[in-house]
Amino acid sequence: MSPVVALMAALAVITSLSQFHRASLGVVAPELIADLSLTPAVLGAANGVFFGALLVAQLPVGLALDRAGPRRTVAALTGLAVAGAALQAFATDGAGLLAARFLLGIGCGASFMAAVVLCARWHDGPALTLALSRVFALSQAGILLAGAPLAAMVEWVGWRGALIASAGLTALGWAVWWRLAQDHPPGRPPPFRKPETLREALAGQVFIWRLPGLPRVLSMHLVAYAAAATVLGLWAGPYLADVHRLDAAGRGWVLAAMGIAMPVGVLLVGPLERLVGSRRPVVTAGASLSAAMLLGLASWPGAPLPAAVALLVLLVLFSAYPVLVVAEGRALFPDHLVGRGATTVNLAQVLGSALLPLLVGAVVGLFPEGTEGARPEAAYRAGFGAIAACLLGGLAGWLLLPRPPMRG
């Protein structure tokens, strides 16, 4: 196996695990609500706390990626992910689930940022966008696993057994990462860096925050990934169960279709960027179309199942543009600060991914349960509308905030 292929395999495995854990609650959410007596707000918090943990981890992870290297940083944190994945299977109430999800989020805190850093070290120019697109596309295997396969596992061994199996899968991913990952291309020694003092490390972080064009990127990145992730990873499952009466297997197949749509979209954005000649209009179009799908779900009372599924799948397909937002952010900062720069940009993504599920949970929770414990369709329509409003706000920042000179 060539070093480039080995690195791509390692990145695909470790990012797929992160995607799996982000999306896994979507299939088991109805069972968790029933067995642990969770309210919509607590369920939203269970997903949001995962991203809250990612948020807490980002600045330390940025320093570690620059100083200790991605291979050791990811390996150390993935051990925590194994523990968190196992602990959520033994949760007996909402508090236990929240604690396990927080530990799991810390354990996944370096996965995607390690991919950005390593792709930036091994590639540049258009090759960087292509490499990032491939990694992000391959990472969707985790979402596919969190769909029909996880649903089948739940029906076979129950949700606790399925989540225990996810801990074993995470441990296997750790072994693959340690075996295949490399911090630098063969024959290219790592760049010399004199040891930084704490003051110098903080000065580098301040430099990142003062870069022109960063607020615009952060505005879009705050909601670009979070909008689709909140639906796919958490609320699509309960919506399909409560409104369309789908069982775990049915929900799993719909979530699998949504999971397939994401890598298809990610593989298309690179060629589309080259065809258009700039990543910026592609981002604008993707965000606009994603918001349109959410508004369709929010404004169509009694939407038949095929139409609802089509809107959900198209939402995910059109939400592949965040990889271009990452590339836009990467163009802002110098090579020696790539770890801190990437994690700073990622702060917006994880902050939005932590807060948006909480917001939707609060909105859905405003509507009382029916006689069978199901939330009414109006609750989910209001939730979709709230996500659409947030996405349109991020798009406004992308279009109106100051930007640096055109680079691509």
C-alpha positions as CSV (number, residue, x, y, z in Angstrom):
1,M,0.0,0.0,0.0
2,S,1.4,3.4,-1.0
3,P,1.9,6.0,1.7
4,V,-0.8,8.2,0.1
5,V,-3.3,5.4,0.0
6,A,-2.4,4.4,3.6
7,L,-3.0,7.9,4.8
8,M,-6.3,8.2,3.0
9,A,-7.4,4.9,4.5
10,A,-6.4,6.0,8.0
11,L,-8.2,9.3,7.6
12,A,-11.3,7.6,6.2
13,V,-11.5,5.2,9.2
14,I,-11.0,7.8,11.9
15,T,-13.4,10.4,10.4
16,S,-16.0,7.7,9.6
17,L,-16.0,6.8,13.3
18,S,-16.6,10.5,14.2
19,Q,-19.5,10.6,11.7
20,F,-20.9,7.4,13.1
21,H,-21.0,8.7,16.6
22,R,-22.5,12.0,15.5
23,A,-25.3,10.3,13.7
24,S,-25.9,7.2,15.8
25,L,-28.6,8.7,18.1
26,G,-30.9,9.3,15.1
27,V,-31.7,5.6,14.8
28,V,-31.9,4.8,18.5
29,A,-33.6,8.0,19.6
30,P,-37.1,6.6,19.9
31,E,-35.8,3.7,22.0
32,L,-33.8,6.1,24.2
33,I,-36.8,8.3,24.7
34,A,-38.9,5.3,25.8
35,D,-36.3,3.4,28.0
36,L,-34.7,6.4,29.6
37,S,-37.8,8.7,29.8
38,L,-36.1,11.5,27.8
39,T,-37.8,14.7,26.9
40,P,-37.1,16.3,23.5
41,A,-34.9,18.9,25.2
42,V,-32.8,16.2,26.9
43,L,-32.5,14.3,23.6
44,G,-31.4,17.4,21.9
45,A,-28.9,18.0,24.7
46,A,-27.6,14.4,24.3
47,N,-26.6,15.3,20.7
48,G,-25.6,18.8,21.5
49,V,-23.3,17.9,24.3
50,F,-21.3,15.8,21.9
51,F,-20.6,18.9,19.8
52,G,-20.1,20.9,23.0
53,A,-17.3,18.5,23.9
54,L,-15.8,19.0,20.4
55,L,-16.0,22.8,21.0
56,V,-14.1,22.5,24.3
57,A,-11.4,20.4,22.7
58,Q,-10.7,22.5,19.7
59,L,-8.1,25.0,21.0
60,P,-6.1,22.4,22.9
61,V,-6.3,20.1,19.9
62,G,-5.0,22.9,17.6
63,L,-1.9,23.3,19.8
64,A,-1.4,19.5,20.0
65,L,-1.7,19.1,16.2
66,D,1.0,21.7,15.6
67,R,3.3,20.5,18.4
68,A,2.7,16.8,19.0
69,G,1.5,15.9,15.5
70,P,-1.8,14.4,14.3
71,R,-0.9,10.7,14.7
72,R,-0.3,10.9,18.5
73,T,-3.0,13.4,19.2
74,V,-5.7,11.4,17.5
75,A,-4.5,8.1,19.0
76,A,-4.6,9.6,22.5
77,L,-8.1,11.0,22.1
78,T,-9.6,7.9,20.4
79,G,-9.0,5.9,23.6
80,L,-11.4,8.3,25.3
81,A,-13.9,7.7,22.4
82,V,-13.8,4.0,23.1
83,A,-14.7,4.6,26.7
84,G,-17.4,7.1,25.9
85,A,-19.0,4.7,23.3
86,A,-19.1,1.9,25.9
87,L,-20.5,4.1,28.7
88,Q,-23.5,5.4,26.7
89,A,-24.6,1.8,26.4
90,F,-24.9,1.5,30.2
91,A,-26.7,4.8,30.7
92,T,-29.8,4.5,33.0
93,D,-31.0,8.1,32.7
94,G,-30.5,11.3,30.8
95,A,-27.6,12.5,33.0
96,G,-25.6,9.3,32.3
97,L,-26.2,9.6,28.6
98,L,-25.1,13.2,28.6
99,A,-21.8,12.3,30.4
100,A,-21.1,9.5,28.0
101,R,-21.8,11.6,25.0
102,F,-19.5,14.4,26.3
103,L,-16.6,11.9,26.8
104,L,-17.3,10.5,23.3
105,G,-17.2,14.0,21.9
106,I,-13.8,14.7,23.5
107,G,-12.5,11.5,22.0
108,C,-13.6,12.5,18.5
109,G,-12.2,16.0,18.9
110,A,-9.2,15.8,16.7
111,S,-10.4,13.5,13.9
112,F,-11.5,16.0,11.2
113,M,-9.0,18.6,12.1
114,A,-6.2,16.0,11.8
115,A,-7.6,15.3,8.3
116,V,-7.4,19.0,7.4
117,V,-3.8,19.3,8.8
118,L,-2.6,16.2,7.1
119,C,-4.2,17.0,3.7
120,A,-2.6,20.5,3.9
121,R,0.8,18.9,4.6
122,W,0.6,16.4,1.8
123,H,-1.3,18.5,-0.8
124,D,-1.6,22.1,-1.9
125,G,-3.6,24.2,-4.4
126,P,-6.5,22.3,-6.2
127,A,-5.1,19.0,-4.9
128,L,-5.9,20.1,-1.4
129,T,-9.6,20.6,-2.2
130,L,-9.7,17.2,-4.0
131,A,-8.0,15.5,-1.0
132,L,-10.4,17.1,1.5
133,S,-13.4,16.2,-0.7
134,R,-12.3,12.5,-0.8
135,V,-11.8,12.3,2.9
136,F,-15.1,13.9,3.7
137,A,-16.8,11.7,1.1
138,L,-15.3,8.5,2.5
139,S,-16.1,9.7,6.1
140,Q,-19.8,9.3,5.2
141,A,-19.4,5.5,5.5
142,G,-19.9,6.3,9.2
143,I,-23.3,7.8,8.6
144,L,-24.2,4.8,6.4
145,L,-23.2,2.5,9.3
146,A,-25.4,4.6,11.6
147,G,-28.4,4.0,9.3
148,A,-29.7,0.6,8.3
149,P,-26.8,-1.5,9.8
150,L,-27.2,0.1,13.2
151,A,-31.0,-0.3,13.0
152,A,-30.6,-4.0,12.2
153,M,-28.2,-4.3,15.1
154,V,-30.7,-2.6,17.4
155,E,-33.4,-5.1,16.4
156,W,-31.0,-8.0,16.9
157,V,-29.4,-7.2,20.2
158,G,-31.2,-4.1,21.4
159,W,-29.9,-0.6,21.6
160,R,-27.5,-1.3,24.5
161,G,-25.9,-4.2,22.6
162,A,-25.6,-2.1,19.5
163,L,-23.8,0.7,21.3
164,I,-21.5,-1.7,23.0
165,A,-20.6,-3.0,19.5
166,S,-19.9,0.6,18.5
167,A,-17.2,0.7,21.2
168,G,-15.5,-2.3,19.7
169,L,-15.7,-0.8,16.3
170,T,-14.0,2.4,17.7
171,A,-11.2,0.3,19.2
172,L,-10.6,-1.3,15.9
173,G,-10.5,2.1,14.2
174,W,-7.8,3.2,16.8
175,A,-5.6,0.2,15.8
176,V,-6.0,1.0,12.1
177,W,-5.1,4.7,12.7
178,W,-2.0,3.9,14.6
179,R,-0.8,1.4,12.0
180,L,-1.4,3.5,8.9
181,A,-1.2,7.2,9.8
182,Q,1.9,9.3,9.2
183,D,2.5,12.9,10.1
184,H,4.6,13.8,7.0
185,P,5.1,12.6,3.5
186,P,8.0,10.1,3.1
187,G,11.3,11.8,2.4
188,R,10.1,15.2,3.6
189,P,11.3,15.9,7.1
190,P,9.0,17.9,9.3
191,P,9.6,21.6,9.3
192,F,11.8,22.9,12.0
193,R,10.0,24.7,14.8
194,K,11.6,26.2,17.8
195,P,9.8,25.4,21.0
196,E,7.0,27.9,21.7
197,T,6.4,29.6,25.0
198,L,2.9,29.9,26.2
199,R,2.9,33.5,25.3
200,E,4.1,32.7,21.7
201,A,1.4,30.0,21.4
202,L,-1.3,32.4,22.5
203,A,0.1,35.1,20.2
204,G,-0.3,32.7,17.3
205,Q,-3.9,32.1,18.2
206,V,-4.6,35.9,18.4
207,F,-3.0,36.3,15.0
208,I,-5.5,33.7,13.6
209,W,-8.5,35.5,15.1
210,R,-7.4,38.9,13.5
211,L,-7.2,37.5,10.0
212,P,-9.3,39.5,7.4
213,G,-12.2,37.5,6.1
214,L,-12.4,35.1,9.1
215,P,-15.8,36.4,10.5
216,R,-17.4,35.7,7.1
217,V,-16.1,32.2,7.1
218,L,-17.1,31.6,10.7
219,S,-20.6,32.9,10.0
220,M,-21.2,30.3,7.3
221,H,-19.4,27.5,9.0
222,L,-21.5,28.1,12.2
223,V,-24.6,26.6,10.4
224,A,-23.4,25.0,7.1
225,Y,-22.7,21.6,8.6
226,A,-25.0,21.9,11.7
227,A,-28.2,22.4,9.7
228,A,-28.0,19.0,7.9
229,A,-26.3,17.2,10.8
230,T,-29.0,18.2,13.2
231,V,-31.6,16.7,10.9
232,L,-29.7,13.6,9.9
233,G,-28.1,12.9,13.2
234,L,-31.0,13.6,15.5
235,W,-34.4,14.8,14.4
236,A,-35.0,12.9,11.1
237,G,-35.5,9.6,13.1
238,P,-38.1,10.9,15.5
239,Y,-39.9,12.9,12.7
240,L,-40.2,9.7,10.6
241,A,-41.4,7.7,13.6
242,D,-43.9,10.2,15.0
243,V,-45.3,11.7,11.8
244,H,-44.9,8.9,9.3
245,R,-45.0,5.9,11.7
246,L,-41.8,4.2,10.4
247,D,-40.3,1.5,12.5
248,A,-36.5,1.2,13.2
249,A,-35.8,-0.6,10.0
250,G,-37.8,1.9,7.9
251,R,-36.0,4.8,9.6
252,G,-32.7,3.2,9.0
253,W,-33.3,2.9,5.3
254,V,-34.2,6.6,5.0
255,L,-31.2,7.6,7.0
256,A,-29.1,5.4,4.8
257,A,-30.4,7.1,1.7
258,M,-29.5,10.5,3.4
259,G,-26.1,9.1,4.2
260,I,-25.5,8.1,0.6
261,A,-26.5,11.6,-0.6
262,M,-23.7,13.3,1.4
263,P,-20.7,11.6,-0.2
264,V,-22.3,12.0,-3.6
265,G,-22.6,15.7,-3.0
266,V,-19.1,16.0,-1.6
267,L,-17.6,14.3,-4.6
268,L,-19.4,16.7,-6.9
269,V,-18.4,20.0,-5.2
270,G,-14.8,19.7,-6.3
271,P,-15.5,19.4,-10.0
272,L,-18.3,22.0,-9.6
273,E,-15.8,24.5,-8.1
274,R,-13.4,24.0,-11.0
275,L,-16.3,24.3,-13.5
276,V,-17.5,27.6,-12.0
277,G,-14.0,28.9,-11.3
278,S,-14.6,29.9,-7.7
279,R,-15.8,28.2,-4.5
280,R,-17.8,31.1,-3.3
281,P,-20.8,30.9,-5.6
282,V,-20.9,27.1,-5.0
283,V,-21.2,27.7,-1.3
284,T,-23.9,30.3,-1.8
285,A,-25.9,28.0,-4.1
286,G,-25.6,25.0,-1.7
287,A,-26.7,27.0,1.3
288,S,-29.6,28.5,-0.6
289,L,-30.9,25.1,-1.8
290,S,-30.4,23.5,1.6
291,A,-32.5,26.3,3.2
292,A,-35.2,25.8,0.5
293,M,-35.4,22.1,1.4
294,L,-35.9,22.9,5.1
295,L,-38.5,25.5,4.3
296,G,-40.3,22.9,2.2
297,L,-40.4,20.6,5.2
298,A,-41.5,23.4,7.5
299,S,-44.3,24.8,5.3
300,W,-45.9,21.6,3.9
301,P,-48.5,20.3,6.3
302,G,-49.4,16.7,5.7
303,A,-46.5,16.1,3.3
304,P,-46.7,12.5,2.0
305,L,-43.8,10.2,2.9
306,P,-42.2,10.1,-0.5
307,A,-42.1,13.9,-0.7
308,A,-40.7,14.1,2.9
309,V,-38.0,11.6,2.1
310,A,-37.1,13.4,-1.1
311,L,-36.8,16.7,0.8
312,L,-34.6,15.1,3.5
313,V,-32.3,13.4,1.0
314,L,-32.0,16.6,-1.1
315,L,-31.2,18.6,2.0
316,V,-28.2,16.4,2.7
317,L,-27.2,16.3,-1.0
318,F,-27.1,20.1,-1.2
319,S,-25.4,20.4,2.2
320,A,-22.0,19.1,0.9
321,Y,-20.6,22.6,0.4
322,P,-19.0,22.9,3.9
323,V,-15.8,21.3,2.5
324,L,-15.4,24.4,0.4
325,V,-15.9,26.6,3.4
326,V,-13.1,24.7,5.1
327,A,-10.9,25.3,2.0
328,E,-11.8,29.0,2.1
329,G,-10.8,29.2,5.7
330,R,-7.5,27.2,5.1
331,A,-6.5,29.9,2.5
332,L,-6.5,32.5,5.2
333,F,-3.7,31.3,7.5
334,P,0.0,30.5,7.1
335,D,1.4,27.0,7.0
336,H,3.1,27.1,10.4
337,L,-0.3,27.8,12.1
338,V,-2.3,25.2,10.1
339,G,-3.4,23.3,13.2
340,R,-4.6,26.3,15.2
341,G,-6.1,27.9,12.1
342,A,-8.1,24.8,11.2
343,T,-9.4,24.3,14.7
344,T,-10.3,28.0,14.9
345,V,-12.5,27.6,11.8
346,N,-13.9,24.4,13.2
347,L,-14.9,26.1,16.4
348,A,-17.8,27.7,14.5
349,Q,-18.9,24.3,13.1
350,V,-18.9,22.6,16.5
351,L,-20.5,25.5,18.2
352,G,-23.4,25.5,15.8
353,S,-23.6,21.7,16.0
354,A,-23.9,22.0,19.7
355,L,-26.4,24.8,19.9
356,L,-28.7,24.0,17.0
357,P,-29.9,20.6,18.4
358,L,-30.7,22.4,21.7
359,L,-32.7,25.0,19.8
360,V,-34.6,22.5,17.9
361,G,-35.2,20.4,21.0
362,A,-36.6,23.4,22.7
363,V,-38.9,24.3,19.8
364,V,-40.2,20.7,19.4
365,G,-40.7,20.5,23.2
366,L,-43.1,23.5,23.1
367,F,-45.7,21.2,21.5
368,P,-47.4,18.6,23.8
369,E,-47.2,14.9,23.2
370,G,-50.2,13.1,21.7
371,T,-52.0,10.2,23.4
372,E,-49.4,7.7,22.1
373,G,-46.5,9.8,23.2
374,A,-45.7,11.1,19.7
375,R,-45.1,14.8,19.0
376,P,-47.4,16.4,16.4
377,E,-46.3,17.2,12.9
378,A,-46.5,20.9,13.7
379,A,-43.7,20.4,16.3
380,Y,-41.3,19.1,13.7
381,R,-42.3,21.7,11.1
382,A,-41.5,24.4,13.6
383,G,-38.1,22.7,14.2
384,F,-37.3,22.6,10.5
385,G,-38.3,26.2,10.2
386,A,-35.9,27.2,13.0
387,I,-33.0,25.4,11.3
388,A,-33.9,27.2,8.0
389,A,-33.9,30.6,9.7
390,C,-30.4,29.9,11.2
391,L,-29.0,28.8,7.9
392,L,-30.3,31.9,6.2
393,G,-28.7,34.0,8.8
394,G,-25.3,32.3,8.2
395,L,-25.8,32.8,4.5
396,A,-26.4,36.5,5.0
397,G,-23.0,36.8,6.9
398,W,-21.3,34.9,4.1
399,L,-22.6,37.3,1.5
400,L,-22.4,40.6,3.5
401,L,-19.4,40.5,5.8
402,P,-16.0,41.8,4.5
403,R,-13.9,39.3,2.5
404,P,-10.2,39.0,1.7
405,P,-9.0,39.4,-1.9
406,M,-10.3,36.7,-4.3
407,R,-8.1,33.5,-4.1
408,G,-10.3,30.9,-5.8
